[in-house]
Amino acid sequence: MKHLLIATAAVLALAGCGEKPQTAAGVKSDKAPHTGTGKSFADAGWKQGDKGSWEQQLKTRTVNGQNADYVRAQ
């Protein structure tokens, strides 16, 4: 019985050694952010692929506050 308990403890102690390393997986894009996704879900003032309108939207978002909805909800 004592040998079984030691063997079980050893197996449990070594169980973490076989864990595979985690790597960052997900969507990776080599495109610039202003090129868009090709989908129609975009803000009305921004034209996908137009860097100038992208920068203008970022400026507008910064001026208006990125958390404007949070402030309105309170």
Secondary structure, DSSP 8 states (H G I E B T S, - for coil): -HHHHHHHHHHHHHGGGG-------S----S-GGG--SSS-S-TT--TT-HHHHHHHHHHHHHH-TTHHHHHH-
